[in-house]
Amino acid sequence: MKFTRCKSLRGEITVPGDKSISHRSVMFGSIAKGTTEIRNYLQGADCLSTIACFRSMGVEIENHGEVVTVRGKGMRGLRKPDAVLDCGNSGTTTRLISGILAAQDFEATLTGDASIQKRPTKRIIEPLSLMGADIRSIPGNGCAPLKIRGQKLHGISYVSPVASAQVKSAILLAGLYAGGETRVTEPYLSRNHSEILLRCFGADVRTELEDAGASSRATAVIRPAAELYGSRVDVPGDISSAAFFICAALMLPGSEVLIRNVGTNPTRAGILKAARAMGGDITLYNERTDSGEPAADLLVKSSALHGTVIEGADIPTLIDELPAIAAMACFAEGETVIRDAAELKVKESNRIAVMAENLTAMGADVTETDDGLIIRGGKPLHGAVIDSHMDHRIAMTFAAAALCAEGETEILGAECVNISYPEFYRDLEKLKTF
């Protein structure tokens, strides 16, 4: 697809449902007793992969678009799938479902697309194996396809080297079935959607925070469950999807955009903190809590931006938003430094390398580091041919950046936005003024 500069962004949009919460609501509803009704479920390809996997294990799931109904089979009611479970492009599906499968009374094989077969799963294989799971990488390289033979599990106390919600959630889900308490300690608190939603379904889960000087370790603790119970889940809009409109409105003069019903969970809302640290004008209205998750309407106005440093405990709260923030930093005065973000290397693409490559192609002054980027802002951008590497967040980032660049920008593989935001380009067009 091709994009050119516009004058400003003005108007109102509602972004689709949160991807993390959508995945989890179907998973938890599938192993719960009774019916779960999910409103505002994300209809992106990743979340549809989760529905397909649980349908393959005998769960009745009705998808009416706005409302998804899951008729749960209970903790022990899943059945052996007739074929390999295809997780598509979804790392969340692959990693979280592994924690559930580790405790079932059958064997299953998980696979996914070419991207999934390159993403590391050793980070879940190791802790699940410590719990007694029989899980292995079929190619032997620590990546999918995975073969999982259900086993009787026991609780562990695991210290994770990375703050990863996917790692933590896989272990917590296995912990539902394990004998004794399971504890997962992270260097920083990662997104806590699993803990919030598991409590809504009746699980005994809590978080212990430890303040240790510059770092604050976080431990999630779960007790085994006899049963989970179906619940109604109201999914807020995905702040990771809102991020591209937030950044575009801040950097494009004369812009004013209202984004309705956005999830503002503090473990996910680091982009709001970072944008404000750069001088961004963002106001929250109609703040509320649904299904344990905070949400609000965001009013974003174009702003005179300046550089900042993004690091440490803030990184897990905005890891998926860093591409959009890096693009925005090109339009800020001074230097922006992103560090402690090596996790970007194992996303759908190596987002550190891909952002450096594509921003440089547009004329930005960017230096790639081992764990992040240094962006020296204030240098005008121009159009270029952008390789998305079939990474949805890269494609959306450069669609936003192109609105502020001279000339034409062409994005290769632009259709990959269907993974998380099928209507992204339509919503972007709706806001443009010329």
C-alpha positions in Angstrom: 0.0 0.0 0.0 1.1 3.6 -0.7 0.8 6.6 1.7 1.4 10.3 1.5 1.5 13.2 3.8 -1.8 14.6 5.2 -2.5 17.9 6.9 -3.7 16.6 10.2 -5.7 13.9 12.0 -9.1 15.0 13.4 -12.1 13.1 14.6 -13.1 10.1 16.8 -12.5 6.4 16.5 -13.0 3.2 18.6 -10.1 0.7 18.3 -10.8 -3.0 18.4 -10.8 -5.1 21.5 -7.6 -5.8 23.5 -5.7 -8.7 21.9 -4.2 -10.0 25.2 -7.6 -10.1 27.0 -9.4 -11.6 24.0 -7.0 -14.5 23.8 -7.3 -15.2 27.6 -11.0 -14.9 27.8 -11.5 -17.7 25.3 -8.8 -19.9 26.9 -10.1 -19.4 30.4 -13.7 -19.8 29.3 -12.9 -23.0 27.6 -11.6 -24.7 30.7 -14.2 -23.1 33.0 -17.5 -24.7 34.0 -20.6 -23.0 32.4 -20.9 -20.3 29.8 -18.6 -17.3 29.2 -19.9 -14.3 27.2 -17.2 -12.1 25.7 -18.1 -8.6 24.4 -15.9 -6.7 22.0 -13.7 -9.7 21.2 -10.9 -8.9 18.8 -11.7 -10.4 15.3 -8.0 -10.3 14.3 -6.3 -13.4 12.8 -4.3 -14.1 16.0 -7.4 -14.3 18.2 -9.3 -16.4 15.7 -6.4 -18.9 15.9 -7.1 -19.3 19.6 -10.8 -19.9 18.9 -9.9 -22.5 16.3 -7.5 -24.3 18.6 -10.1 -24.7 21.4 -12.8 -25.7 18.9 -10.4 -28.5 17.8 -10.4 -29.7 21.5 -14.2 -30.0 21.6 -15.2 -26.6 23.0 -18.4 -25.1 21.5 -17.6 -21.4 20.7 -20.1 -19.2 18.9 -18.5 -16.2 17.2 -21.1 -13.5 16.4 -18.5 -10.8 15.9 -19.4 -8.3 18.7 -20.2 -11.2 21.1 -18.4 -14.5 21.5 -20.0 -17.2 23.6 -17.8 -20.1 25.0 -19.5 -23.1 26.5 -16.8 -24.3 28.8 -15.8 -27.9 29.2 -14.4 -27.6 32.7 -10.8 -28.1 33.9 -10.6 -31.7 32.6 -13.1 -31.6 29.8 -10.9 -30.8 26.8 -10.5 -33.7 24.3 -7.5 -34.8 22.2 -7.5 -32.8 18.9 -7.8 -34.8 15.7 -5.1 -32.8 14.0 -2.1 -30.6 14.8 -3.2 -27.4 16.5 -2.3 -24.4 14.3 -1.6 -21.2 16.2 -1.1 -19.2 13.0 1.1 -16.1 13.8 0.1 -16.0 17.5 2.9 -16.3 20.0 0.3 -15.8 22.8 -1.7 -18.8 21.6 1.4 -20.9 21.3 2.8 -20.2 24.7 -0.3 -19.9 26.9 -2.0 -23.0 25.4 1.2 -25.0 26.2 0.6 -24.4 29.9 -2.9 -25.8 29.7 -1.9 -28.8 27.4 0.9 -29.7 29.8 -1.7 -31.0 32.3 -4.3 -32.7 30.0 -4.7 -36.5 29.7 -3.8 -36.5 26.0 -1.0 -35.7 23.6 -1.1 -32.7 21.2 1.2 -31.0 18.7 1.3 -27.3 18.3 2.6 -25.4 15.3 2.2 -22.1 13.5 3.4 -20.1 10.5 7.0 -19.4 9.5 7.3 -16.6 12.0 6.1 -18.7 14.9 8.5 -21.5 14.0 11.4 -19.0 14.6 10.2 -17.6 17.9 11.8 -19.0 21.1 9.7 -21.4 23.2 12.6 -22.6 25.4 11.6 -19.9 27.8 8.4 -21.9 28.5 9.7 -25.4 27.9 12.2 -25.0 30.8 9.8 -23.9 33.6 7.0 -26.3 32.4 9.5 -29.2 32.4 10.4 -28.3 36.0 6.8 -28.7 36.8 6.8 -32.3 35.4 5.6 -31.4 31.9 6.6 -33.5 28.9 7.1 -30.9 26.3 9.7 -30.8 23.5 10.6 -28.8 20.4 10.2 -31.3 17.5 13.0 -29.7 15.4 15.2 -29.5 18.5 15.9 -25.8 18.2 13.7 -24.5 21.0 11.0 -23.5 18.6 7.7 -24.8 17.3 6.3 -27.3 16.4 6.0 -28.5 19.9 4.9 -32.0 21.1 3.2 -32.0 24.5 2.2 -35.1 26.4 0.0 -34.2 29.4 1.4 -35.2 32.8 0.6 -34.8 36.5 2.3 -31.5 37.5 3.6 -30.1 40.7 4.0 -26.5 41.8 7.4 -24.6 41.5 8.9 -21.3 42.5 10.4 -20.0 39.3 12.6 -16.9 38.8 12.1 -15.8 35.2 15.1 -14.0 33.6 12.7 -11.9 31.6 9.6 -9.9 32.4 7.2 -11.7 30.0 3.5 -12.0 30.4 3.4 -15.0 28.1 6.0 -16.9 30.1 4.3 -16.0 33.4 0.8 -16.9 32.1 1.9 -20.3 30.7 3.3 -21.2 34.1 0.2 -19.9 36.0 -2.1 -21.9 33.7 -0.1 -25.0 34.4 -0.2 -24.1 38.1 -4.0 -24.3 38.0 -3.6 -28.1 37.6 -0.4 -28.6 39.7 -0.1 -30.0 43.2 0.7 -27.2 45.6 1.4 -23.5 45.1 3.1 -22.1 42.0 5.2 -18.9 42.1 6.6 -16.9 39.2 9.1 -14.1 40.0 10.0 -11.5 37.3 12.6 -8.7 37.3 9.7 -6.3 36.7 5.9 -6.6 36.7 4.8 -7.6 33.2 1.2 -7.1 32.0 -1.2 -8.7 34.5 -4.2 -9.5 32.4 -4.0 -13.2 33.3 -4.1 -12.5 37.0 -7.0 -10.1 36.7 -9.1 -12.4 34.5 -8.2 -15.6 36.4 -9.6 -14.0 39.5 -12.8 -13.2 37.6 -13.1 -16.9 36.8 -12.6 -17.9 40.4 -8.9 -18.7 40.6 -6.9 -18.1 43.7 -4.1 -15.9 42.4 -2.3 -12.9 43.9 0.7 -10.6 43.1 3.5 -9.8 45.6 5.6 -6.7 44.8 9.1 -6.4 46.2 10.8 -3.0 46.2 14.6 -3.5 45.9 16.1 -0.2 45.2 16.1 0.7 41.5 14.2 -2.5 40.6 10.9 -3.8 41.8 10.6 -7.6 41.5 7.1 -9.0 41.1 5.9 -12.5 42.0 2.6 -14.0 40.8 1.3 -16.7 43.0 -1.4 -19.2 42.1 -3.1 -22.1 44.0 -4.4 -25.2 42.2 -8.1 -24.9 41.2 -10.8 -27.6 41.5 -12.9 -25.6 39.0 -13.1 -22.3 37.2 -16.5 -20.7 36.5 -17.8 -19.0 33.4 -18.0 -15.2 33.5 -19.0 -12.2 31.4 -15.9 -10.4 30.0 -16.1 -6.9 28.6 -13.0 -6.4 26.6 -11.7 -2.8 26.4 -10.1 -1.3 23.3 -6.5 -2.3 22.7 -4.0 0.4 23.8 -1.4 -1.3 21.5 -3.8 -0.5 18.5 -4.5 3.0 19.8 -0.7 3.7 20.0 -0.4 4.4 16.3 -3.2 7.0 16.4 -1.7 8.5 19.6 1.7 8.9 18.1 0.5 10.1 14.7 -1.8 12.8 16.4 1.0 14.0 18.6 3.5 14.4 15.8 1.2 15.8 13.1 0.5 19.5 13.6 -3.1 20.6 14.0 -4.3 17.1 15.1 -7.0 16.3 17.7 -8.2 12.7 18.0 -10.6 11.2 20.5 -10.1 7.4 21.0 -12.9 5.8 22.9 -12.9 2.9 25.4 -9.1 2.2 25.6 -7.7 -0.1 28.2 -5.5 1.8 30.6 -4.2 -1.0 32.8 -0.9 0.4 34.3 1.0 -2.7 33.2 0.1 -1.8 29.6 -0.2 2.0 29.6 3.5 2.9 29.5 2.9 4.7 26.2 0.9 7.3 28.0 3.7 7.9 30.4 6.4 8.0 27.7 4.3 10.3 25.4 3.7 12.7 28.3 7.4 12.6 29.2 8.0 13.8 25.6 5.6 16.7 26.0 2.5 14.9 24.6 -0.9 16.4 25.4 -3.1 13.4 26.3 -6.2 13.7 28.5 -8.2 10.8 30.0 -12.0 11.1 30.2 -14.8 8.7 31.4 -12.4 6.6 33.5 -14.0 3.3 34.6 -13.3 -0.4 35.4 -14.9 -3.3 33.5 -14.1 -7.0 34.2 -11.4 -5.8 36.5 -9.7 -3.8 33.8 -9.4 0.0 33.8 -10.4 1.9 30.7 -10.9 5.5 29.5 -11.5 7.7 26.5 -8.3 9.4 25.3 -8.2 12.9 23.8 -4.9 13.4 22.0 -3.7 16.8 20.7 -0.7 17.6 18.5 2.2 18.7 20.7 5.8 20.1 20.6 7.7 17.0 21.5 11.2 16.5 23.0 13.4 13.5 23.5 13.4 11.3 26.6 14.9 8.1 28.0 12.8 4.9 28.1 14.3 2.0 30.0 14.0 -0.4 32.9 10.7 -1.2 34.5 8.8 0.9 31.9 9.8 -1.4 29.1 7.4 -4.3 29.8 4.5 -1.7 30.0 5.1 -0.5 26.4 7.1 -3.3 24.7 4.6 -3.6 21.8 4.3 0.2 21.4 8.0 0.9 21.1 8.0 0.9 17.2 5.4 3.7 17.2 7.3 5.6 19.9 10.5 5.3 17.9 8.8 6.8 14.9 7.4 9.6 17.0 10.8 10.3 18.4 12.0 11.3 14.9 9.7 14.3 15.2 10.9 15.3 18.7 13.6 17.8 19.5 16.7 16.2 20.9 17.7 12.6 21.5 15.4 9.7 22.6 17.1 6.6 24.0 15.3 3.3 24.2 17.3 0.7 26.2 16.6 -2.6 28.0 14.4 -3.7 25.1 16.2 -6.7 23.8 12.8 -8.5 23.9 12.0 -6.6 20.7 14.4 -9.0 18.9 12.1 -12.0 19.4 8.8 -10.5 18.3 7.2 -11.1 14.9 10.4 -9.6 13.5 13.6 -8.3 15.1 11.9 -5.0 15.7 15.1 -3.2 16.7 16.8 -4.0 13.4 13.7 -3.5 11.3 12.9 -0.1 12.9 16.5 1.1 12.4 16.5 -0.1 8.8 13.2 1.5 7.8 13.6 4.7 9.7 17.0 5.2 8.2 15.5 4.6 4.7 13.1 7.5 5.5 16.0 9.8 6.4 16.0 9.5 10.2 19.1 9.7 12.3 18.9 6.4 14.1 21.5 4.2 15.8 20.7 0.5 16.5 22.1 -0.8 19.8 22.2 -4.3 21.4 19.0 -3.6 23.4 17.3 -0.7 21.8 17.6 2.4 19.6 19.0 6.0 19.8 16.9 8.4 17.8 18.1 12.0 17.2 15.0 13.9 16.3 14.3 17.0 14.2 15.5 15.6 10.9 12.7 15.7 8.2 11.6 12.3 6.9 10.9 11.5 3.3 9.0 8.7 1.6 10.6 5.3 1.1 9.8 1.6 0.3 9.3 0.0 3.7 9.6 -3.7 4.3 7.2 -4.7 7.0 8.7 -8.2 7.4 5.0 -9.2 7.7 5.0 -7.7 11.2 1.7 -6.0 11.9 3.1 -3.4 14.3 5.8 -2.4 11.8 3.3 -1.9 9.0 1.0 0.3 11.2 4.0 2.3 12.5 5.1 3.3 9.1 1.6 4.0 7.9 1.5 6.6 10.7 5.0 7.9 10.0 4.2 8.3 6.3 1.5 10.9 7.1 4.3 13.2 8.3 6.9 12.5 5.6 7.5 14.3 2.2 6.7 12.2 -0.8 5.2 8.7 -1.1 5.8 5.8 1.2 5.1 2.3 0.0 4.7 -0.5 2.6 5.4 -4.0 1.5 3.2 -6.7 3.2 0.8 -4.1 4.4 -2.0 -6.7 4.7 -0.3 -8.2 7.8 -2.3 -5.7 9.9 -5.1 -8.3 9.8 -3.3 -10.1 12.6 -4.4 -7.5 15.1 -6.4 -4.7 13.5 -8.2 -5.6 10.2 -9.9 -2.2 10.0 -6.7 -0.1 10.7 -6.4 1.5 7.3 -10.1 2.4 7.1 -9.9 4.1 10.5 -6.8 5.9 9.5 -8.4 7.3 6.4 -11.4 8.4 8.4 -9.3 10.7 10.5 -7.1 12.3 7.7 -7.6 15.9 6.7 -6.0 17.5 3.6 
